[in-house]
Amino acid sequence: MIDQIVYASTSSTGDFTPDLPDILRCARRNNPELGITGLLVVGGGTCLQLLEGEPEQLDALLSDLNTDPRHGHIVVMERRHAPSPALPGWAMGYSDAGPAESDLIAMAHDAMAGLPSDPGIIDRIVALARAVPDRAIA
Ligand SMILES: Cc1cc2nc3c(=O)[nH]c(=O)nc-3n(C[C@H](O)[C@H](O)[C@H](O)COP(=O)(O)O)c2cc1C
């Protein structure tokens, strides 16, 4: 059994884009060792991230993320148990700019405004990952 989590966050600088190369390099270096996989969706100053792995590893990463100065305010939108990762081998995928991503970013805004989250957000991000090839950033 693993856990899957989706959180939403705002960038402390108003735009995650300039930080993306560093963020993805760091995630892709660390996550395989931690047994964590996932997808990062970015729309300017807002992001959503699906993370999946052993609960202890996820909690440790979440506490690192909470103290990362690039994050403004992190809101966990959904967390659940799963028999196995939905995105095995995805050290950290990345996706932005399409219509599906815009819908997700709108849902992130709602969550950060305190509205209840759609319980299907994990499944939506998994579906997006399967539909959209990773747009790798060097
Ligand atoms: C939007 C965002 C997503 C991140 N995702 C990950 C991640 O999946 N894995 C990871 O190890 N660090 C991630 N980080 C970086 C962590 O917050 C933190 O900087 C990192 O774990 C420190 O690793 P280091 O000690 O190897 O430098 C992310 C940061 C941001 C802003």
The ligand as a MOL file (V3000), in Angstrom:
LIG
                    3D

  0  0  0     0  0            999 V3000
M  V30 BEGIN CTAB
M  V30 COUNTS 31 33 0 0 0
M  V30 BEGIN ATOM
M  V30 1 C 6.7700 23.2570 -6.6840 0
M  V30 2 C 7.8970 22.4800 -6.0290 0
M  V30 3 C 7.9280 21.1010 -6.1740 0
M  V30 4 C 8.9480 20.3420 -5.6030 0
M  V30 5 N 8.9560 18.9880 -5.7510 0
M  V30 6 C 9.9400 18.2600 -5.1930 0
M  V30 7 C 9.9620 16.8370 -5.3100 0
M  V30 8 O 9.0940 16.2040 -5.9240 0
M  V30 9 N 11.0080 16.1670 -4.7260 0
M  V30 10 C 12.0090 16.8150 -4.0550 0
M  V30 11 O 12.9180 16.1550 -3.5470 0
M  V30 12 N 12.0000 18.1470 -3.9290 0
M  V30 13 C 11.0070 18.8840 -4.4770 0
M  V30 14 N 11.0170 20.2450 -4.3370 0
M  V30 15 C 12.1600 20.8720 -3.6440 0
M  V30 16 C 12.0180 20.7600 -2.1260 0
M  V30 17 O 11.1280 21.7580 -1.6500 0
M  V30 18 C 13.3860 20.9520 -1.4490 0
M  V30 19 O 14.0180 22.0930 -1.9730 0
M  V30 20 C 14.2520 19.7500 -1.7260 0
M  V30 21 O 13.6350 18.5530 -1.3020 0
M  V30 22 C 15.6140 19.8810 -1.0250 0
M  V30 23 O 16.4290 18.8710 -1.5640 0
M  V30 24 P 18.0140 18.9250 -1.4620 0
M  V30 25 O 18.3200 18.8720 0.0170 0
M  V30 26 O 18.4880 17.7320 -2.2240 0
M  V30 27 O 18.4640 20.2380 -2.0930 0
M  V30 28 C 9.9890 21.0110 -4.8840 0
M  V30 29 C 9.9400 22.3950 -4.7220 0
M  V30 30 C 8.9190 23.1380 -5.2910 0
M  V30 31 C 8.9030 24.6320 -5.1190 0
M  V30 END ATOM
M  V30 BEGIN BOND
M  V30 1 1 1 2
M  V30 2 1 2 3
M  V30 3 2 2 30
M  V30 4 2 3 4
M  V30 5 1 4 5
M  V30 6 1 4 28
M  V30 7 2 5 6
M  V30 8 1 6 7
M  V30 9 1 6 13
M  V30 10 2 7 8
M  V30 11 1 7 9
M  V30 12 1 9 10
M  V30 13 2 10 11
M  V30 14 1 10 12
M  V30 15 2 12 13
M  V30 16 1 13 14
M  V30 17 1 14 15
M  V30 18 1 14 28
M  V30 19 1 15 16
M  V30 20 1 16 17
M  V30 21 1 16 18
M  V30 22 1 18 19
M  V30 23 1 18 20
M  V30 24 1 20 21
M  V30 25 1 20 22
M  V30 26 1 22 23
M  V30 27 1 23 24
M  V30 28 2 24 25
M  V30 29 1 24 26
M  V30 30 1 24 27
M  V30 31 2 28 29
M  V30 32 1 29 30
M  V30 33 1 30 31
M  V30 END BOND
M  V30 END CTAB
M  END
